[in-house]
């Protein structure tokens, strides 16, 4: 496991270079969050909010923050991914670093929890499965975790960027997930058709 100070230095060097070369008007604060982050604005100010498994939290501010959170936080998430790669985190360890700007991700996590609660209620009332909108793997994981206490079965479905979570009524069994061999075969077939 990397030393926390070494991790901070690598992330700092990456972000300083990116901001200066990209002529971005951004500031950032790197915190050792130990699974907690303390937001500084809005309804969340001063409250510790869990960031599951994160060792390092980076909070951005400044006039160009809107660039980071545009298009559903696409650039913010991409920078977080690159930072995880720079730190040589394995895919399953990418949650050890968390980037946020103007509590964008915090608000999104709150949205997911609220969506989970209303979906649970809807599935229990109707007895029909509920499909969420497509989302990235980290958000799907958060959604699965938010749905778990209900005891209702969940599964991810779809492929690539169109992958989504389905919540099933009690007693329904989600279809089995395709094996890695099946997935690889499906990917090869898709490319052969082009």
N, C-alpha and C positions, 0 to 999 in steps of 0.2 A: 504494500500500500504506500502510495506516495505521501511524502510529508506535506502537510497543509500549506506551509509557507512556500514550498516549491511549487505547489499547484497554483497558489495565488500569483506568484511571480510569472509563471508561464501564461496564465490567462491575462494578466495585466499587460505583458509584452505584446501578446496577440491583439488585444483591444486597442492599445496605444497606436500600434502600427496601422490597424484598420481605420481608426478614426482620423489619423493624420493623412494617410494616403487617400482616403475616401472623402476628405474635406467635410466631415460630418461635425455638426455642432452638438456633441454629446458629452456628457460626463457619466462616470460610472463609479459605483462603490462595490467593492468585493468584500463579502462577509463570510466568515466561517459560521454557517447557520446551524450545524448539528441537527438538521431535520426541522428547524424552526426559522421563520423569517418574520421580521417586525416591519410591517408596512408603514409608510410615512405619510400617506395622504388619505383623504376621504373617510368613508365609514370604517375603514380598517385601521386607521392610524393608532399606533400604540399597542395594538393587539398582536400577540404572537400567533401566527398561522402555521400549521404544519406543512412542510414541504417534504413529502415522503422520501426518506433515504438521502436527501441532499446533504453533502458536506460543505459545498460552496455555493453561495447565492450571489448573483450579480444583479444590481439594481441600476437601471439607466435613467437619466434625466436630461433635460435640455430641449432646445427648440426642435431638434430633428427626431425626437422620440416618435412622432407620428409616422415617420418613415419605417421605424422598426415594427410598429404594431399594425401597419396597413395590411390589407388583404389577410385578415385573421391572424396577424402576428407571424406571417411567413418568414420575414427576415430575422426576427428575434429568435425563432425556433431554429433557423438555419445557422445562425451564429452560435447558438447553444450546442448544436450538433458538431460544428467545426471545433469548438473549444473542447468538447468531449474527445474528439479524435486527436487533438493536440496533446491532451493529457493521456492518450493511449488507453482510454477506457474501453473495455469490451462492450458490446452492444447492450448486454443486460445491466451494465453499470452506468449507462448514460444518465440515469436519474440522480447520480451523485453530484451533478452540477445543475443549477437552475438559474436561468436568465429571466428577468421580468422588467417591465417598463410601465410606469403609471398603474401598477397593480393589474395589468392586462391579464396575466395568467391567473392571478388570484380571483379576479372576477369570473373568468372562464370556468375555473374549478367550482366556484359557487353556482354558476349556471348549470354545470353538469350534475351537481348534487340535487338541485331543484328539479331538473329534468328527470333524474332517477326517481325521485319521490313521486312525481306525477305519473310516471310510467308504471310504477309499482301499483299505484292506486287504480290506474286504468286497466291493467292486465287482470287485477283481482276482480274488478267489476265486470269486465266483458268476457273474461276467460279466453281472450285472443292474444296471440303473441304481439309484441310491439317492437318495431324496428326503429332504431335511432338513425340520424343522418350519418353519412360517412365522416370519419375523423381519423386523426393520426394515432399511432400505436400508444403513445403516452396517454392521450385522452381516453382511448378505449380501455386502457388499464385502469385509469381512475374511475371510469364508469362501472367497470366490473366490480371494483372495490366498493363503490357506493351502493351497488345493487345487492351485494353479497349478504348483508344482514337481513334482507327480506326472505331469504331462503328459496327464492324463485330461481330456476335455472337460467343461465345466460350463455351465449356463444357469440363469437365473432364470425361474420360471414362476408363474402365478397372478396375481391382481390385488389391489391395495391392501394392506391389512393381512394378507391371506392369501398374499402373495407368498413364495416359497421357492426354495431352490437345489436343483438336481438334478445329481448327478455321474454321468456316463455312462462305460461301459466303453470301453477303447481301440478305436477303429474306428467306434464309434457317432457319429452326427452329431446334435447337438441340433436340435430343430425351429427354424426361423428365428423370430427375435423379430418380433412384429407391428410394422408401421411406426407412426409417430406418427399418421398418418391413420386407420389401422385401430383404434388404441387410442381415439382421439377418437370414432370412429363407434360403437365398442362401448359407451363411456360414455354417449353420447347415447341409444342404444337401451335401455340399462338404465334410464335415467330416464324414457323414454317408457312403459315397461311399468308403471310405478308408478301 
